[in-house]
């Protein structure tokens, strides 16, 4: 995207870029080009090896996965503590931070900024001593196949670099919607990396879409609004410390994503929220760890965005080195509290209320006039005229979905045990396999009163909205079923995946849709005869039928509804129709093997 004449602030910022030796093999293509270009993925592979070769006691280059197109997914592990593998880090209690770039490979600021920050951290020109007390796991590019779909206009709402990667993977999956469902091989590899290293903080580097304004970065963290109460304080402290560091360096950091309530209308203001666990920040809080979403402003020139992202990475590592051990202690305590959540009420989703207050926002003068091209009302910004907007902010949040968690856990029938078990393993969730059948006993079942499939697919799934309630019924449980205890540190994640009304549950992503499809029918002439026989022998049923005919005109006018009235009360009716196959129990059944 063409940029205006280089402003003074940008010129000053560029002059502050580190003066590395011209022959330093750790310098990126971006730096050598004056941040006009960004390198291809072969540069990541080469730099990973170079850093490990030049810093043998401080850096390891690891391959943690392979993309669908066969590319290595690489990460750099950096620390001066001696802890360069997960076991050593855990044994020494060294806090780990995982910094991820390129989940959207067109928003590639994080790759070039991360290499720049890593070089300075190792050389001691940034945050001296920080790597003595922290481990940095740096993933330069998460979506490696998307990175290689290179083009000049892959990000039309962004100023630089000249060419960049694509938003989605080679399978056209958006990794930034995949944390909970974990469809993509890339995400499955990332979750294994997270499970192995157990970082206290996970930092997800992006660039925004959206309007034009002066603010250059937003720093969002969870837990802050949701999750464990003590960890919320940690998250708030972490967020505010990084924002303070950035402000001291001349940035205008925001604590929320600057997306208007009404698209393209600045006067509508902003709304804060808690992302569902398809996103990194919504996911990490369910693991009782800290997730940070970093969004540089896409309309800032590329060297500005890289430098601000570099500043963020350095600040993050410095904060983790300084406070990480205390935060890890709080996280372990949060794990213990989560394991005791059974029988309590837990929110599964959040929404902002209508309550608002006014915030000052540094925007530009703008007009909103009808467009002769589209015919719509369009906003046009004047970047030469800064303007303070006083706009509403809605940031009072309440749970929009809340459930009482079972005291025991969840039962997954043997018919679904293989694939659900595989999904649970990807998230590091503990479960057990029932070695023998369990006799009929009281369990909770969820019968949907309505099951509404989405009109179009989302990420290759037909999402399903379920309305209904949990009630107690008698059910036997077959051998081979899975028992997923709620008494484990990832209890919130268990509920997020297995509660059918959670926004990113397996059910919401359509993985159980067949159970909400009607498979058996009664021919009309059979139903007619069955209805007459039922009416003849059951006066109460006849009275109920006549009342419904009298009081419900739509029912009375529908032959199908009238016959269905009797079919649903007949023993031929499928009592598993609209029955969510996962059950809940307040007791812990006798089990076989535990599967981590």
C-alpha positions in Angstrom: 0.0 0.0 0.0 1.5 3.4 -0.9 2.6 5.5 2.1 2.7 9.3 2.5 5.9 11.3 2.8 8.0 9.9 5.6 6.9 11.7 8.8 9.4 13.0 11.4 8.4 10.4 14.0 9.2 7.6 11.6 12.5 9.2 10.6 13.5 9.4 14.3 12.4 5.9 14.9 14.4 4.5 12.0 17.5 6.4 13.2 17.1 4.4 16.5 17.4 1.0 14.8 20.5 -0.9 16.0 23.7 -0.5 14.1 24.7 -4.1 13.5 27.8 -4.9 11.5 27.1 -5.2 7.8 28.6 -8.7 7.7 26.7 -10.0 10.7 25.0 -13.2 9.4 22.1 -12.6 11.9 20.9 -9.5 10.1 17.6 -10.1 8.3 16.7 -9.3 4.7 14.2 -6.8 6.2 17.0 -4.9 7.9 19.3 -5.0 4.8 16.5 -3.6 2.7 15.6 -0.8 5.1 12.5 -2.7 6.0 11.1 -2.5 2.5 11.2 -6.3 2.0 10.8 -9.3 4.2 12.5 -12.6 3.5 11.1 -15.9 2.3 10.9 -18.9 4.6 14.3 -20.2 3.6 15.7 -17.2 5.5 14.0 -18.5 8.6 15.6 -21.9 8.2 19.0 -20.3 7.6 18.7 -17.8 10.5 17.6 -20.6 12.9 20.7 -22.5 12.1 22.9 -19.4 12.2 21.8 -18.3 15.7 22.2 -21.9 17.0 25.7 -22.1 15.5 26.9 -18.7 16.7 25.4 -19.1 20.2 25.9 -22.8 21.0 25.4 -22.3 24.7 22.4 -20.0 24.4 20.3 -21.0 21.4 18.9 -24.2 20.0 17.1 -24.5 16.6 14.3 -27.1 16.9 11.8 -28.5 14.4 8.5 -29.0 16.1 6.3 -30.0 13.2 5.9 -30.3 9.5 3.4 -28.3 7.4 0.9 -30.0 5.0 3.2 -28.9 2.1 6.2 -30.5 3.8 8.0 -27.5 5.2 9.7 -27.7 8.6 8.0 -25.7 11.4 11.0 -24.2 13.3 11.5 -22.5 16.6 14.5 -21.0 18.3 15.0 -21.7 22.0 17.1 -19.0 23.6 18.3 -18.7 27.2 21.5 -18.0 29.1 20.2 -20.0 32.1 21.4 -23.3 30.7 17.8 -24.5 30.3 17.4 -25.2 26.6 15.0 -28.1 26.7 11.6 -28.4 28.5 12.9 -30.8 31.1 15.8 -28.6 32.1 13.5 -25.5 32.2 10.9 -27.3 34.4 13.6 -28.8 36.7 15.2 -25.4 37.2 11.9 -23.5 37.5 13.0 -21.1 34.8 9.9 -19.2 33.4 9.2 -19.8 29.7 7.7 -17.3 27.3 6.6 -18.5 23.8 6.5 -15.7 21.2 4.8 -16.6 18.0 4.9 -14.7 14.7 3.1 -15.2 11.4 -0.1 -17.0 12.5 -1.4 -14.8 9.7 1.6 -14.8 7.4 0.7 -11.5 5.8 1.0 -9.9 9.2 4.7 -10.7 9.3 5.9 -8.0 11.7 6.6 -10.5 14.4 9.1 -12.6 12.3 11.5 -9.7 11.6 11.0 -8.0 15.0 11.6 -11.3 16.8 14.9 -11.9 15.1 15.9 -8.3 15.8 14.9 -8.6 19.5 16.7 -12.0 19.8 19.9 -10.7 18.5 19.9 -7.7 20.8 18.9 -9.9 23.8 21.8 -12.2 23.1 24.3 -9.3 22.6 23.1 -7.6 25.8 22.1 -4.4 24.0 18.5 -4.9 25.0 17.4 -6.0 28.5 20.8 -7.1 29.7 20.5 -10.2 31.8 16.9 -11.0 30.9 17.9 -14.3 29.2 19.7 -15.3 32.4 16.3 -15.7 34.1 14.0 -16.7 31.3 13.6 -19.0 28.3 12.4 -17.5 25.0 10.8 -20.0 22.6 10.5 -18.0 19.4 8.4 -19.3 16.5 9.2 -16.8 13.6 6.4 -18.1 11.3 3.5 -20.3 12.5 1.7 -20.6 9.1 4.7 -21.6 7.1 2.8 -22.6 4.0 0.8 -19.4 4.1 4.0 -17.5 4.3 5.1 -18.9 1.0 2.0 -17.8 -0.8 3.8 -14.6 -1.4 2.4 -11.6 -3.1 2.4 -7.8 -3.3 -1.3 -7.2 -2.5 -1.9 -10.0 0.0 -2.6 -7.3 2.7 -4.3 -4.4 0.9 -5.1 -2.7 4.2 -1.4 -2.6 5.3 1.6 -0.4 4.6 4.5 -2.8 3.8 6.5 -4.8 3.4 6.5 -4.9 -0.4 5.5 -8.5 -0.6 4.2 -10.8 2.2 2.4 -14.1 2.8 -1.2 -15.1 2.9 -3.8 -15.1 5.7 -4.6 -18.8 5.7 -2.7 -22.1 5.4 -2.3 -24.3 2.3 -5.5 -26.1 3.4 -7.2 -22.6 3.6 -7.6 -22.9 7.4 -7.3 -19.8 9.5 -5.0 -20.9 12.3 -6.3 -17.9 14.4 -9.7 -19.7 14.6 -8.2 -23.2 15.4 -6.9 -23.3 19.0 -9.8 -25.1 20.5 -10.9 -27.4 17.6 -7.2 -27.9 16.4 -8.0 -29.1 12.9 -4.8 -28.0 11.3 -1.6 -30.1 11.5 0.2 -26.8 12.2 -2.0 -26.2 15.3 -1.6 -29.7 16.5 2.1 -29.2 16.4 1.8 -25.9 18.2 -0.3 -27.4 21.0 2.3 -30.1 21.4 5.0 -27.4 21.7 2.9 -25.6 24.3 2.2 -28.8 26.2 5.9 -29.7 26.3 7.2 -26.3 27.4 4.2 -25.1 29.4 5.0 -21.4 28.9 3.8 -19.0 31.6 3.0 -16.6 28.8 2.2 -17.0 25.1 2.5 -14.0 22.9 0.7 -13.9 19.6 2.0 -11.2 17.2 -0.3 -9.6 14.6 -1.1 -6.5 12.6 -4.6 -5.1 12.6 -7.1 -4.5 10.0 -9.5 -1.5 10.3 -9.6 2.2 10.5 -6.9 4.8 10.4 -5.8 6.6 13.7 -2.7 7.6 15.6 -2.5 4.7 18.1 0.2 2.3 16.9 -0.3 -0.9 18.9 -2.8 -2.7 21.1 -1.8 -5.1 23.9 -4.6 -7.4 25.1 -4.1 -10.0 27.8 -6.2 -12.7 29.4 -6.8 -13.6 32.1 -7.9 -10.1 32.9 -11.6 -10.2 32.4 -12.1 -14.0 32.8 -10.4 -17.0 34.3 -8.8 -17.5 37.6 -9.1 -14.4 39.9 -5.5 -14.3 41.0 -4.2 -14.9 37.5 -6.4 -11.9 36.4 -4.2 -9.7 38.6 -1.1 -11.2 37.0 -2.5 -10.6 33.6 -3.4 -7.0 34.3 0.1 -6.4 35.8 1.8 -7.9 32.8 -0.3 -6.0 30.3 0.1 -2.7 32.0 3.9 -3.1 32.4 4.4 -3.8 28.7 2.1 -0.9 27.8 4.1 1.4 30.1 7.4 0.3 28.5 6.0 1.0 25.1 4.6 4.4 26.1 8.0 5.3 27.4 9.5 4.5 24.0 7.0 6.8 22.3 4.2 4.5 21.3 0.5 5.0 21.9 -0.5 1.5 23.2 -4.2 0.5 23.7 -5.4 -2.2 26.1 -8.2 -3.3 23.7 -8.6 -4.1 20.1 -9.6 -0.9 18.2 -12.5 -2.3 16.2 -15.7 -0.1 16.0 -19.0 -1.4 17.4 -20.5 -0.4 14.1 -18.3 -1.2 11.2 -16.6 1.8 9.6 -18.3 4.3 12.1 -15.8 5.9 14.5 -18.7 7.6 16.5 -20.0 4.1 17.5 -16.9 3.7 19.8 -15.4 0.4 21.0 -16.4 -2.7 22.9 -14.0 -4.9 24.9 -14.5 -8.5 25.5 -13.2 -12.0 26.1 -12.3 -14.0 23.0 -13.6 -17.5 22.7 -11.0 -20.2 22.8 -10.7 -20.4 19.0 -8.3 -17.5 19.6 -5.0 -17.7 21.6 -6.0 -15.3 24.4 -9.3 -17.1 25.0 -7.6 -20.5 24.9 -4.6 -19.8 27.2 -6.8 -18.6 30.1 -8.5 -22.0 30.1 -5.1 -23.6 30.7 -4.4 -21.2 33.6 -1.7 -19.5 31.6 -1.3 -15.9 30.2 -2.1 -15.1 26.6 -1.1 -11.8 25.1 -2.4 -10.6 21.7 -0.2 -8.0 20.1 -1.7 -6.0 17.2 0.4 -3.3 15.6 -1.6 -0.8 13.5 -1.5 -2.0 9.9 -1.5 1.6 8.5 1.9 2.4 10.2 4.8 1.9 7.9 6.6 -1.5 8.1 9.8 -0.2 9.9 7.6 1.5 12.5 5.6 -1.7 13.1 8.7 -3.9 13.3 10.4 -1.6 15.8 7.4 -1.4 18.0 6.9 -5.2 17.9 10.6 -5.5 18.7 10.1 -3.2 21.7 7.2 -5.4 22.8 9.1 -8.7 22.6 12.0 -7.2 24.6 9.6 -5.9 27.2 7.8 -9.2 27.4 11.0 -11.1 28.0 12.2 -8.6 30.6 8.9 -8.8 32.5 8.9 -12.6 32.4 12.5 -12.7 33.6 11.7 -10.3 36.4 8.4 -11.7 37.6 8.0 -15.1 35.9 8.8 -17.3 38.9 6.1 -15.5 41.0 3.7 -15.8 38.1 4.4 -19.5 37.8 3.6 -20.0 41.5 0.3 -18.2 41.0 -0.4 -20.4 37.9 0.3 -23.6 39.9 -2.1 -22.4 42.6 -4.7 -21.6 39.8 -4.2 -25.2 38.5 -5.1 -26.5 42.0 -8.2 -24.2 42.2 -9.3 -25.3 38.7 -9.1 -28.9 39.7 -11.7 -28.1 42.5 -14.2 -26.5 40.2 -16.5 -29.5 40.0 -20.0 -28.7 41.2 -19.6 -24.9 40.9 -20.9 -22.5 38.2 -18.5 -21.6 35.5 -18.8 -19.0 32.6 -18.3 -20.4 29.1 -18.7 -17.1 27.2 -18.8 -13.4 28.0 -20.4 -10.3 26.5 -20.3 -6.6 27.1 -23.3 -4.9 28.6 -24.9 -1.8 27.2 -23.2 0.3 30.0 -20.6 2.6 28.6 -18.2 5.4 29.5 -16.4 7.9 27.3 -12.8 7.4 26.3 -10.3 9.7 24.6 -9.0 8.2 21.4 -6.4 9.7 19.2 -7.8 9.5 15.7 -7.8 11.7 12.6 -10.4 14.1 11.2 -12.8 12.2 9.0 -15.9 12.6 6.9 -18.7 10.2 6.3 -20.4 10.7 2.9 -22.2 8.6 0.3 -19.8 7.0 -2.2 -20.4 7.4 -5.9 -18.7 4.0 -6.4 -20.4 1.7 -3.9 -23.4 3.9 -3.0 -22.7 3.2 0.7 -21.9 5.7 3.4 -18.0 5.7 3.5 -15.6 7.0 6.0 -12.6 9.0 4.7 -9.7 9.9 7.0 -7.4 12.9 6.8 -4.0 11.7 8.2 -2.7 15.2 8.1 -5.2 16.3 10.7 -5.0 14.5 14.1 -8.2 14.7 16.1 -9.1 13.6 19.6 -12.2 11.4 19.4 -14.4 11.2 22.5 -16.3 8.0 22.0 -18.2 5.4 24.0 -16.4 2.3 25.4 -18.4 -0.7 26.6 -16.2 -2.8 28.8 -18.5 -4.0 31.6 -18.6 -7.8 30.9 -20.9 -10.5 32.1 -21.2 -14.2 31.4 -23.4 -14.9 28.4 -23.2 -18.7 28.8 -22.8 -20.2 32.3 -23.2 -23.8 33.5 -23.0 -25.8 36.7 -20.1 -28.1 36.2 -20.5 -31.8 37.1 -18.9 -33.0 40.3 -17.4 -36.1 38.6 -16.9 -35.4 34.9 -18.0 -36.3 31.4 -18.7 -39.7 29.8 -17.9 -40.1 26.1 -19.5 -43.2 24.6 -17.3 -45.8 23.0 -18.6 -44.9 19.5 -16.9 -41.5 19.8 -14.0 -42.5 22.1 -11.3 -42.8 19.4 -11.7 -39.3 17.9 -12.6 -37.5 21.0 -9.7 -39.2 22.8 -7.4 -38.0 20.1 -8.7 -34.4 20.5 -8.3 -34.5 24.3 -4.7 -35.8 23.9 -3.9 -32.8 21.6 -4.8 -30.5 24.5 -3.1 -32.5 27.2 -6.4 -33.3 28.9 -6.4 -36.4 31.2 -9.1 -39.0 30.7 -9.7 -42.7 31.5 -11.1 -45.6 29.5 -13.8 -47.8 31.1 -12.6 -51.3 31.0 -16.0 -52.8 31.7 -19.6 -51.8 31.1 -21.3 -49.8 33.9 -24.8 -50.7 35.0 -27.7 -48.2 34.6 -27.4 -45.3 37.0 -28.2 -41.7 37.3 -26.4 -39.4 34.9 -27.1 -36.1 33.4 -28.2 -35.9 29.7 -28.6 -32.9 27.4 -31.6 -33.1 25.1 -31.8 -30.3 22.6 -35.1 -28.5 22.3 -33.7 -26.8 19.1 -30.7 -27.7 17.0 -30.0 -25.0 14.5 -27.2 -25.7 11.9 -25.4 -22.7 10.4 -26.5 -21.8 6.8 -22.9 -21.9 5.6 -19.7 -23.7 6.6 -17.2 -22.1 8.8 -13.6 -23.3 8.6 -14.9 -26.4 6.9 -17.5 -27.2 9.6 -21.3 -26.7 9.8 -21.6 -25.1 13.2 -24.5 -26.0 15.3 -26.4 -23.9 17.9 -28.0 -26.1 20.6 -30.7 -25.0 23.0 -31.7 -27.3 25.8 -30.9 -28.3 29.4 -29.2 -31.0 31.4 -31.6 -33.4 33.2 -31.1 -36.6 35.2 -31.9 -39.9 33.5 -30.9 -43.5 34.0 -28.4 -44.8 31.5 -26.0 -47.7 31.3 -22.5 -47.0 30.0 -20.7 -49.4 27.7 -17.2 -50.6 27.9 -14.7 -48.5 26.0 -16.3 -45.2 27.0 -14.1 -42.4 28.2 -14.4 -40.7 31.5 -13.0 -37.2 31.5 -12.7 -36.0 35.1 -13.4 -32.4 36.0 -10.8 -32.7 38.8 -7.8 -31.7 36.7 -5.9 -28.4 36.1 -7.5 -28.0 32.7 -11.1 -28.2 34.0 -12.1 -25.0 32.2 -10.8 -26.4 28.9 -12.6 -29.7 29.5 -15.9 -27.8 29.9 -15.1 -25.5 26.9 -14.8 -28.6 24.7 -17.5 -30.8 26.1 -20.3 -28.5 27.2 -22.5 -28.4 24.1 -23.4 -24.7 24.4 -19.9 -23.5 24.8 -19.0 -21.3 21.8 -16.1 -23.5 20.6 -17.2 -26.9 21.9 -16.8 -30.0 19.8 -20.6 -29.9 19.5 -20.7 -26.2 18.4 -18.2 -27.0 15.7 -20.5 -29.6 14.3 -18.6 -32.7 15.4 -21.8 -34.4 16.7 -24.2 -33.2 14.1 -25.4 -36.6 13.1 -27.0 -37.0 16.5 -29.3 -34.0 15.7 -30.4 -35.4 12.3 -33.6 -37.5 12.2 -32.9 -40.9 10.7 -36.1 -42.9 11.1 -39.7 -42.1 10.1 -43.2 -43.6 10.3 -45.2 -43.6 7.1 -48.3 -41.4 7.3 -50.7 -44.3 6.8 -49.0 -46.2 9.6 -49.0 -43.1 11.8 -52.7 -42.6 11.1 -53.5 -46.1 12.3 -51.2 -45.8 15.3 -52.8 -42.5 16.3 -56.3 -44.0 16.3 -55.2 -46.9 18.4 -53.5 -44.6 20.9 -56.6 -42.3 21.1 -58.9 -45.3 21.7 -57.0 -46.6 24.7 -55.8 -43.4 26.3 -58.5 -40.8 27.2 -55.9 -38.4 28.7 -54.0 -38.4 25.5 -57.2 -37.7 23.6 -57.9 -34.7 25.8 -54.3 -33.4 25.3 -54.7 -33.7 21.6 -58.0 -32.0 21.5 -56.7 -29.1 23.7 -53.7 -28.6 21.3 -56.0 -28.6 18.3 -58.1 -25.9 19.9 -55.3 -23.7 21.3 -52.6 -24.1 18.5 -53.9 -23.0 15.1 -50.6 -23.8 13.4 -50.6 -27.3 14.9 -54.2 -27.8 13.8 -53.5 -26.8 10.3 -50.5 -29.1 9.9 -51.1 -32.8 9.1 -47.4 -33.5 9.6 -47.4 -31.9 13.1 -50.6 -33.7 14.1 -49.2 -37.2 13.1 -45.9 -36.3 14.7 -47.7 -35.6 18.0 -48.5 -39.3 18.2 -45.3 -40.7 16.7 -43.2 -38.9 19.4 -45.3 -40.6 22.1 -45.0 -44.1 20.6 -42.3 -46.6 21.4 -41.1 -46.5 17.8 -39.8 -43.0 18.4 -36.0 -42.7 18.4 -35.2 -41.6 22.0 -31.7 -40.7 21.0 -32.8 -38.1 18.5 -31.5 -34.7 19.7 -29.7 -36.4 22.5 -26.1 -35.1 22.9 -24.1 -38.3 23.2 -21.7 -37.0 25.9 -23.1 -37.5 29.4 -22.3 -35.9 32.7 -21.8 -37.6 36.1 -21.4 -36.6 39.7 -19.6 -39.8 40.5 -16.3 -41.2 39.4 -16.8 -44.6 37.7 -14.4 -47.5 38.0 -12.0 -47.1 35.2 -9.1 -48.7 33.4 -6.1 -46.9 32.1 -5.5 -43.2 32.5 -4.6 -41.5 29.2 -2.7 -38.2 29.6 
